[in-house]
């Protein structure tokens, strides 16, 4: 039996989910949104969470046997009839199985979009001999942040956008007080953002260094400093990294991030 739940529900704090919590950390953020649909199995072995217009995330406990798993998936398919579902994200085996039954039931195609690794860092190893210092982004950095966000969009998603189109997003990011820049002689050379804090973790994203400043340790330095901030708050830093970007994955591992489970991102069309 599927039940709706909210951000403070016990399902997000029970051992089965917490065993996979780094891999599925984004579910915490989805559950905070008023525009989200969050469902759980009555025995707390499955979570479905979707913000309207975005991919859903599907977690199923590794302890669940095949027959009750299939029963829950059929119940979920029945619930989703007539609802828009752009895609599904989660462990490869889980979302692979779901996408097969969903595409057959709804006569849509499932297209693999991205494979990510989730990482967590409980003890940071700061790089040495890196020039520069960490600074909180302010409004005086608005145009630079917009430039960096445009570069991040192209590098991470292959989508070219004009920096001017990112000014509003840049302003919003700066206003959160969680966007940081690495400055060398007062000039921004790298960026990273604390995207969200959940009860036990904090997610870092938007890590970007312009091509002219790469291979100098700036990304490692800014992420490592953010990790120190978060660890001092009693939170374990975590992030997702595209497996098609080996350089980024290496950077994260070198400063102490540990692999915590792959996430498959599948689109429906």
Secondary structure, DSSP 8 states (H G I E B T S, - for coil): -EEE--TT-GGGGSHHHHTTTTTTTHHHHHHH-TTEEEEEETTS-EEEEEETTS-EEEEE-TTS-HHHHHHHHHHHHHHHTT----EEEE-HHHHHHHHHHHHHHHT--EEEEEEEEEEEESS----SS---EEEE--GGGHHHHHHHHHHHHHHHH-----GGGGHHHHHHHHHTT-EEEEEETTEEEEEEEEEEE-SSEEEEEEEE--GGGTTSSHHHHHHHHHHHHHHHTT-EEEEEEETT-HHHHHHHHHTT-EEEEEEEEEEE-
